[in-house]
Amino acid sequence: MTLIILGLTFFAVFALYTGIGWARRYHRRSSKINPIPPDEKITSSPEIIEPLTPFDWRTTEPEKHRPYKSKYNLTMSIEKTTLSDLLAIDKTYLDRITLRRQIMADHEETVLAANDDITRPAIQEFYVWMVGTYLPGRYPDLFVLTTSEPNTTATYLNSKVTGESYPLSLPASTRGIEILRHLGGLVEDDVLFLLPSSDGDGYALQAFVTCFPNGFDTRKKLGLKLRDIHIPVPGYKEKLEKSMDRWFDRLEVGTVVRRFNWTVQPHNRLFASSGNHLYEGDEVQHIEADIDQTFVRTERQFVHRLPHSKAICFSFKTYLYPIRDIKAEGLGETLAQAIDGLRGGNVPGMYYYKRAAVWGDSVKKYLRS
């Protein structure tokens, strides 16, 4: 992942994809989203969520993704998938959500934000679907729907991992940022909400919970259009700016796509709001990486459109793979070539942007030793 800065760029290559036949087309260039009637059942698509059962999170290993290639191109590969695959829970789940709650307490100004007038209906829609449909549908061994007491109609999602309960019905006075706080402590994927900009020209980031940012302060991106968010990305304006907006315009409800990205970081921090990129004018200081504290950082990224509010939801799960594990798998030379490949492809400036100019020589030396 490079969060939204690198994470969203790949979707432009899918610009002509027309989606699933039954999906309703989005009314382009509308800057408003639909409020949700309080008595309306919220679903994220006609798709039935496929359950994973039996499922023991305590023994489930994290997924292994090795998405690097010998030459880096900004238009990276993507694939169509389903909403059932949206979240991947494993044995790190409890530690991750505990960490996320601490990060939200310590760094709220960086990891939580919402322009309520614009995004609260979308945040509410996603929360109610996640709590009432997705989690109990996908992971029924971990999450169950219950009522608070006999003869009541109030429904809650109960987590068998933490013993906590989450209400499906939210008071109208609940702020979007508080709903995001609940989500941030329930699922370990970061979630961003994008909407058409107020002038009808492109899409803008209007809400997010991003506990694991990769190299920048997401708060500084709030309200910005995609083209402005991506200014630091080498090659974005020339290669992707126009096609990105066209793809977002055409994204239909029911179309779900995913991809993976990667970088290397010489530290073990999931919360990295700075230090993972180089920008124009930054001084390059080569380091000898501590191999025991060097990781391949990979994001498992999804994009889909919410059916009622029509907001676009971008979410990702971050993995840290020890560099020693990569070499032990026999992939040392493959990764070393991929690091070298950041200099080539269609965006040679990516070697500098991904900070490989700082750690690259040291890491490649280890991988090839």
C-alpha positions as CSV (number, residue, x, y, z in Angstrom):
1,M,0.0,0.0,0.0
2,T,1.0,3.3,-0.5
3,L,-2.3,4.3,0.9
4,I,-4.3,6.5,-1.5
5,I,-1.3,8.2,-3.1
6,L,-0.1,4.9,-4.8
7,G,-3.0,2.7,-3.9
8,L,-5.6,4.2,-6.2
9,T,-3.4,4.8,-9.2
10,F,-3.8,1.2,-10.6
11,F,-7.5,1.5,-11.1
12,A,-7.2,3.8,-14.1
13,V,-6.1,0.8,-16.3
14,F,-9.5,-0.6,-15.7
15,A,-11.3,2.5,-17.0
16,L,-13.4,0.7,-19.7
17,Y,-14.6,-2.1,-17.5
18,T,-18.4,-2.0,-17.5
19,G,-19.3,-3.9,-14.4
20,I,-21.8,-6.6,-13.6
21,G,-25.0,-6.4,-15.7
22,W,-27.5,-6.0,-12.9
23,A,-25.6,-3.0,-11.3
24,R,-27.3,0.4,-11.2
25,R,-25.2,3.1,-13.0
26,Y,-24.1,6.0,-10.9
27,H,-25.5,9.4,-11.8
28,R,-22.3,11.2,-12.8
29,R,-21.0,14.4,-11.4
30,S,-23.4,14.7,-8.6
31,S,-21.8,16.1,-5.4
32,K,-24.5,15.0,-3.1
33,I,-25.2,11.5,-1.7
34,N,-28.5,10.0,-0.7
35,P,-29.6,10.0,3.0
36,I,-30.7,6.6,4.3
37,P,-34.3,6.3,5.7
38,P,-34.1,5.0,9.3
39,D,-36.3,2.0,8.6
40,E,-34.5,0.9,5.4
41,K,-32.4,-2.3,5.5
42,I,-29.0,-1.5,4.2
43,T,-27.2,-4.0,2.0
44,S,-24.0,-3.3,0.0
45,S,-25.1,-5.3,-3.1
46,P,-27.4,-8.1,-4.2
47,E,-24.4,-10.4,-3.7
48,I,-24.7,-13.1,-1.0
49,I,-21.7,-13.1,1.3
50,E,-20.1,-16.5,1.3
51,P,-19.4,-17.8,4.8
52,L,-16.1,-19.1,6.0
53,T,-16.9,-21.8,8.5
54,P,-15.5,-23.5,10.4
55,F,-12.9,-20.8,11.0
56,D,-10.4,-20.4,13.8
57,W,-8.8,-17.0,13.7
58,R,-6.2,-18.0,16.3
59,T,-4.6,-20.6,14.0
60,T,-5.0,-18.9,10.6
61,E,-1.8,-17.6,9.2
62,P,-1.7,-14.2,7.5
63,E,-2.0,-14.4,3.7
64,K,1.3,-14.3,1.8
65,H,1.4,-11.9,-1.1
66,R,4.5,-11.4,-3.3
67,P,3.4,-8.8,-5.9
68,Y,6.8,-7.4,-6.9
69,K,8.1,-7.7,-10.5
70,S,11.4,-7.1,-12.2
71,K,10.2,-3.9,-13.8
72,Y,7.9,-1.3,-12.1
73,N,5.0,0.2,-14.2
74,L,2.6,2.7,-12.8
75,T,-0.3,0.8,-14.4
76,M,-0.1,-2.3,-12.2
77,S,-2.3,-5.4,-12.6
78,I,-5.7,-5.6,-11.0
79,E,-8.3,-8.3,-10.8
80,K,-12.1,-8.5,-10.4
81,T,-13.2,-10.1,-7.2
82,T,-16.2,-10.3,-4.9
83,L,-17.3,-8.5,-1.7
84,S,-17.0,-11.8,0.1
85,D,-13.2,-11.5,-0.1
86,L,-13.2,-7.9,1.3
87,L,-11.7,-8.7,4.7
88,A,-9.0,-11.3,5.5
89,I,-8.9,-12.1,9.2
90,D,-6.0,-14.1,10.7
91,K,-4.2,-14.7,14.0
92,T,-2.9,-11.1,14.1
93,Y,-6.5,-9.8,14.3
94,L,-6.7,-9.1,18.1
95,D,-3.3,-7.6,18.3
96,R,-4.0,-5.4,15.2
97,I,-7.3,-4.0,16.5
98,T,-5.8,-3.4,19.9
99,L,-3.0,-1.4,18.2
100,R,-5.5,0.5,16.1
101,R,-7.5,1.6,19.1
102,Q,-4.3,2.9,20.7
103,I,-3.3,4.7,17.5
104,M,-6.8,6.4,17.2
105,A,-6.4,7.6,20.8
106,D,-2.9,8.9,20.3
107,H,-3.1,10.2,16.8
108,E,-6.8,11.0,16.1
109,E,-5.8,14.2,14.2
110,T,-3.9,12.1,11.7
111,V,-6.0,8.9,11.3
112,L,-9.6,9.9,11.7
113,A,-11.6,12.6,9.7
114,A,-15.0,13.1,8.1
115,N,-16.7,16.0,6.4
116,D,-20.0,15.1,8.1
117,D,-22.4,17.1,5.9
118,I,-21.1,15.2,2.9
119,T,-20.2,11.8,4.1
120,R,-22.2,10.7,7.1
121,P,-24.8,8.8,5.1
122,A,-22.0,6.8,3.3
123,I,-20.2,6.1,6.6
124,Q,-23.4,5.0,8.2
125,E,-24.3,2.8,5.2
126,F,-20.9,1.0,5.3
127,Y,-21.0,0.6,9.0
128,V,-24.5,-0.9,9.1
129,W,-23.7,-3.3,6.3
130,M,-20.4,-4.3,7.9
131,V,-22.0,-5.0,11.3
132,G,-25.4,-6.3,10.2
133,T,-24.5,-8.2,7.0
134,Y,-20.8,-8.7,6.2
135,L,-19.1,-9.8,9.5
136,P,-21.9,-12.2,10.7
137,G,-22.3,-13.5,7.1
138,R,-18.6,-14.0,6.3
139,Y,-17.3,-15.0,9.7
140,P,-20.2,-16.5,11.6
141,D,-17.9,-18.3,14.0
142,L,-16.5,-14.9,15.2
143,F,-19.5,-12.6,14.9
144,V,-23.2,-13.2,15.7
145,L,-26.2,-11.0,15.7
146,T,-28.1,-10.8,19.0
147,T,-30.8,-8.8,20.8
148,S,-30.0,-6.9,23.9
149,E,-32.7,-8.6,26.0
150,P,-35.8,-10.7,25.4
151,N,-38.8,-9.0,23.9
152,T,-36.8,-6.2,22.4
153,T,-36.1,-5.4,18.7
154,A,-32.7,-3.7,19.1
155,T,-30.1,-5.8,17.3
156,Y,-26.4,-5.9,18.0
157,L,-23.3,-7.6,16.6
158,N,-21.5,-9.5,19.2
159,S,-17.8,-10.2,18.8
160,K,-16.7,-13.6,20.2
161,V,-13.1,-12.4,20.1
162,T,-13.5,-9.3,22.3
163,G,-16.9,-9.9,23.9
164,E,-18.0,-6.5,22.7
165,S,-21.3,-5.5,21.1
166,Y,-22.0,-3.1,18.3
167,P,-25.5,-1.6,17.6
168,L,-26.9,-1.8,14.2
169,S,-29.2,1.2,14.8
170,L,-27.3,4.4,15.2
171,P,-28.7,7.7,16.6
172,A,-29.1,10.4,14.0
173,S,-26.8,12.6,16.2
174,T,-23.8,10.2,15.9
175,R,-21.0,12.0,14.1
176,G,-19.3,10.4,11.2
177,I,-16.0,10.4,13.0
178,E,-17.4,8.4,15.9
179,I,-18.8,5.8,13.5
180,L,-15.4,5.6,11.9
181,R,-13.9,5.1,15.3
182,H,-16.1,2.1,15.9
183,L,-15.1,0.7,12.5
184,G,-11.4,1.3,13.2
185,G,-11.6,-0.8,16.3
186,L,-13.6,-3.6,14.8
187,V,-11.9,-4.3,11.5
188,E,-8.2,-4.0,10.7
189,D,-8.6,-2.7,7.2
190,D,-8.3,1.1,6.7
191,V,-11.2,2.6,4.9
192,L,-11.5,5.8,2.8
193,F,-14.6,7.4,1.3
194,L,-14.4,9.3,-2.0
195,L,-17.2,11.5,-3.5
196,P,-17.6,13.7,-6.6
197,S,-16.1,17.1,-5.9
198,S,-18.4,20.0,-5.3
199,D,-17.6,21.5,-8.7
200,G,-18.3,18.3,-10.5
201,D,-14.7,18.0,-11.8
202,G,-13.2,14.8,-10.4
203,Y,-13.4,12.9,-7.1
204,A,-12.3,14.0,-3.6
205,L,-11.4,12.3,-0.4
206,Q,-14.0,13.2,2.2
207,A,-13.7,10.8,5.1
208,F,-11.3,8.1,6.3
209,V,-10.0,5.9,9.1
210,T,-6.4,5.1,8.3
211,C,-4.5,3.8,11.3
212,F,-1.7,2.3,9.2
213,P,-0.7,5.2,6.8
214,N,2.3,4.6,4.6
215,G,4.4,7.6,4.7
216,F,2.1,10.6,5.0
217,D,-0.5,12.4,7.0
218,T,-3.9,11.5,5.5
219,R,-5.6,14.5,7.2
220,K,-3.7,16.8,4.9
221,K,-5.4,15.0,2.0
222,L,-9.0,15.6,3.3
223,G,-11.1,17.4,0.7
224,L,-8.5,17.2,-2.0
225,K,-9.2,15.9,-5.5
226,L,-7.4,12.8,-6.6
227,R,-5.2,14.8,-9.0
228,D,-4.1,17.0,-6.1
229,I,-3.5,14.1,-3.8
230,H,-1.4,12.5,-6.4
231,I,0.9,15.5,-7.2
232,P,3.9,13.9,-5.6
233,V,3.6,10.6,-7.5
234,P,6.0,10.4,-10.4
235,G,4.2,10.1,-13.8
236,Y,0.7,10.4,-12.4
237,K,-0.4,13.6,-14.1
238,E,1.0,12.5,-17.5
239,K,-0.2,8.9,-17.5
240,L,-3.2,8.5,-15.2
241,E,-5.0,11.7,-14.3
242,K,-7.6,11.8,-17.0
243,S,-8.3,8.1,-17.1
244,M,-8.6,7.9,-13.3
245,D,-11.5,10.3,-13.2
246,R,-13.2,8.5,-16.1
247,W,-12.9,5.1,-14.4
248,F,-14.4,6.5,-11.1
249,D,-17.2,8.0,-13.1
250,R,-18.0,4.6,-14.7
251,L,-17.6,2.4,-11.6
252,E,-20.9,0.6,-11.0
253,V,-22.4,-0.9,-7.9
254,G,-21.4,-4.6,-7.9
255,T,-18.1,-4.1,-9.5
256,V,-15.4,-5.0,-7.0
257,V,-11.7,-4.9,-7.9
258,R,-8.5,-5.5,-5.9
259,R,-4.8,-5.3,-6.3
260,F,-1.6,-5.4,-4.3
261,N,1.3,-3.0,-4.0
262,W,4.6,-3.1,-2.1
263,T,7.5,-1.2,-0.8
264,V,10.4,-1.9,1.6
265,Q,10.7,-0.2,5.0
266,P,13.7,-0.4,7.4
267,H,11.5,-0.3,10.5
268,N,8.6,-2.3,11.9
269,R,6.0,0.4,12.3
270,L,2.5,0.0,10.9
271,F,1.7,3.6,11.7
272,A,4.1,5.5,9.5
273,S,2.7,8.9,8.8
274,S,6.1,10.1,7.6
275,G,9.5,8.7,6.5
276,N,8.5,6.2,3.8
277,H,8.8,8.5,0.8
278,L,11.3,11.0,-0.6
279,Y,10.0,14.2,-2.1
280,E,11.6,16.7,-4.4
281,G,14.4,18.5,-2.5
282,D,14.8,15.9,0.2
283,E,18.4,14.9,0.9
284,V,19.4,11.3,0.2
285,Q,21.3,9.7,3.1
286,H,22.2,6.1,2.4
287,I,21.7,3.8,5.4
288,E,22.9,0.3,6.4
289,A,19.5,-1.4,7.0
290,D,19.1,-3.4,10.2
291,I,17.9,-6.6,8.5
292,D,16.0,-7.8,11.6
293,Q,14.0,-4.6,11.4
294,T,13.5,-4.5,7.6
295,F,10.2,-5.5,6.0
296,V,8.4,-5.7,2.7
297,R,5.2,-3.7,3.3
298,T,2.3,-4.9,1.1
299,E,-1.3,-3.7,0.9
300,R,-4.2,-5.8,-0.1
301,Q,-6.5,-3.1,-1.6
302,F,-10.2,-3.1,-2.7
303,V,-12.4,-0.5,-4.4
304,H,-16.2,-0.7,-4.8
305,R,-19.2,1.6,-4.8
306,L,-21.8,1.7,-2.1
307,P,-25.3,1.0,-3.5
308,H,-27.4,3.6,-1.7
309,S,-25.2,6.6,-1.1
310,K,-23.2,5.9,-4.3
311,A,-19.9,6.8,-2.5
312,I,-16.8,5.0,-3.5
313,C,-15.1,3.0,-0.8
314,F,-11.4,2.3,-0.9
315,S,-10.0,-0.1,1.7
316,F,-6.8,-1.9,2.3
317,K,-5.1,-4.3,4.7
318,T,-1.4,-3.8,5.4
319,Y,1.0,-6.7,5.8
320,L,4.6,-6.6,7.0
321,Y,6.8,-9.5,5.8
322,P,10.3,-9.8,7.3
323,I,12.9,-9.5,4.7
324,R,14.6,-12.6,6.1
325,D,11.4,-14.6,5.3
326,I,11.5,-13.4,1.7
327,K,15.1,-14.6,1.3
328,A,14.4,-17.9,3.1
329,E,11.7,-18.6,0.5
330,G,14.3,-18.3,-2.2
331,L,12.9,-15.0,-3.5
332,G,16.0,-12.9,-2.6
333,E,17.1,-12.3,-6.2
334,T,13.5,-11.8,-7.3
335,L,13.0,-9.0,-4.8
336,A,16.4,-7.5,-5.5
337,Q,15.6,-7.3,-9.2
338,A,12.2,-5.7,-8.3
339,I,14.1,-3.0,-6.3
340,D,16.4,-2.4,-9.3
341,G,13.3,-2.3,-11.5
342,L,12.0,0.8,-9.7
343,R,14.6,2.7,-11.8
344,G,13.0,1.4,-15.0
345,G,9.5,0.8,-16.3
346,N,7.4,3.8,-17.2
347,V,8.2,5.8,-14.0
348,P,11.9,5.8,-13.3
349,G,11.4,8.3,-10.5
350,M,9.7,5.7,-8.4
351,Y,13.1,4.5,-7.1
352,Y,13.5,7.9,-5.4
353,Y,9.9,8.3,-4.4
354,K,9.7,4.9,-2.7
355,R,12.9,5.8,-0.8
356,A,14.9,3.0,-2.3
357,A,17.7,5.6,-2.9
358,V,18.1,5.4,0.9
359,W,17.9,1.7,1.7
360,G,18.2,0.0,-1.7
361,D,21.9,-0.8,-1.9
362,S,21.9,-2.2,1.7
363,V,18.8,-4.4,1.2
364,K,19.9,-5.7,-2.2
365,K,23.3,-6.6,-0.8
366,Y,21.6,-8.8,1.8
367,L,19.2,-10.3,-0.6
368,R,22.0,-11.4,-2.9
369,S,24.4,-12.6,-0.2
